[in-house]
Every structure is written in C-alpha cells, then in structure tokens.
Amino acid sequence: MTFAFVFPGQGSQSPGMLASLAAAEPNVRETFAEASGVLGYDLWQLCQEGPVELLNSTERTQPAMLAAGVAVWRAWRTHGGPVPPCMAGHSLGEFTALVAAGALDFRAAVDLVRFRGQQMQAAVPLGIGAMAAILGLEDAAVEAACAMARDGEVVEAVNYNSPGQVVIAGHATAVARAIEIAKAKGAKRTLLLPVSVPSHSALMLPAAARLRERLATVSFHPPADVEVLDVDLNRHATPDAIRDALVRQVHSPVRWTAVIRKFVAAGVRTFIECGPGKVLTALNRRIERNKDLRMLAIEDPVTLADALATVKG
C-alpha cells in the first residue's frame, strides 16, 4: 500500500491536545520535555492548560505544533509503523516532515521554528497584518479580488487549501477590502483568522531574509528514502535546496491542493495526518473525493491503532 504522512501547521493547536495519546504513550511527554529543554519553559503545560492566547502566539505555536507532530511520529515508529515513501507538511508542518524524514535534528528544529516565529512576528507589528479564509470562490476569483483590493498595500492568496477554500493575507486594511470584494463576487463565506502574522505574504520578506542567515548555521541531511515535497512541489534533495525552500516558504503560498493531487497521481492511496487535530484530513477529503482513497488522522490511541492496522494490513 502506498501511503503518505502529512503534518499540520498553525491552526491545529488547542489546549489539551494529545492528552489521551500522552497517557498511553510515554514518548509523547518525553518529546515535549526535550523541546522544553530547548525553549526554557514548559511546553507541555502550555499545550494542556494554555492560556489559549499564549498558545496561539506565533513564536509559541510553532514549537508546539512541531513537538506535537514529532511526538505522534515517534509513537507511530515505536509501534513498528513503517516509514512512508513520501511526506509533506502544511507551512510549519514542513519542518516536522523534515525531522521525521531524518533531514533535521529535532532539538535544532525546535530552536529554529521558535526563531522563525519570532522573526515573522517582528516583521509586522500586531494589528497591521491579517489573514482571512475565503470560501466558495474559484482560485482565480480570489486572486482577482486581491488584485482589486491592493491600492498600494499587500494582499494576496497565500494558502490554496482545497477547491473553494483559499486563505488571503497582507495588510489588515487591504484584507478587509478584499473580503468585501470577494463577497460581491459571490463568496459563500469569509472568515478573519485569529492569527498574529500575515504568513506567506510578501510582508514576510524581512523574516525570510533573517531566516536565511539562521539556516546557514543549521545542519541538514538529504532525507533518506523519503520524498518530502517543498514549496514548489519538488523533492528536497540537498541541504542547500532544503534551506532555500524553507526561506521561500515563508513568503510564498502553500499549495496544498496541488501537493495532495501530486501524491495521488504518484499512486498514494492512504493519507495519514500526524496530529493533533484533523484539519488536513478534512482538506484532503475535499481535494480528492475518490472513495478508494483513505484519509486518516492520528491524535489518540484509537486512531493510532487504526492507522497501524490499515498500513500493516
């Protein structure tokens, strides 16, 4: 069975996440403890107790989601779960995929994504940027709404999550104009997202420049026998190529629909989301409605057992 692992990014976090899995799998807490040693604060406590406003701050969300994805991956491997032939991550999840693929040391990744979050937040003061989901419009119509709304500011499509679901980001005032234009074009729903930075937009270029400098000091290895797709839907092949992709990813759109369709075209028939949450699983079902495909998510002991049984046959 050809299967792929996918790792979620910001937006899948919530207080109490992975609590039941941690109760059954000691390496979940061990993974968070390892991350806490790098960060200098108790990451597990933050993820269990909040406050939610602190958990949702970019520089803390990114290490939290990285640790969560790696913890689930380690639980999978502890039970003999095989390494998939291909992986991908949604935004921040790309770092998690690189750790799982053996391309990046976990502790180094924790420090790196904290820095990434700090620089993304520093690039745009609070209240200046915004992100919004546009539902029920074709990609081209969303792009046209952004073009009409710019008026000298930045607003652009940044997450092509599934057909009919595109996230836009940029200056808050321009995003507000784009929302109204999208409604006039027939959008079924628009939703401002509770995020602190306009990720993947051109406003992230200063953060990308600082990340490039930091990445030059981090060791990477070619993923061993695993295809990890990057921002341009290409395989990470060399350390320099990985660094370049991670820089471009900060200010380039996430093309999730294209990622999933590329995997399906390559023969993938089972997708396993490496928790927490089921955000990507829901998107994947909207992208590919083929009933022969299996969309699973691991976030607790029951779903872990189901995924293991499915892949091991």
Beta strands, then each sheet from edge to edge (+ up, - down):
strand 1: 3-7
strand 2: 86-89
strand 3: 129-135
strand 4: 155-162
strand 5: 165-171
strand 6: 189-192
strand 7: 227-228
strand 8: 270-274
strand 9: 294-298
sheet 1: 7+ 2+ 1+ 8+ 9+
sheet 2: 4+ 5- 3+ 6-
end
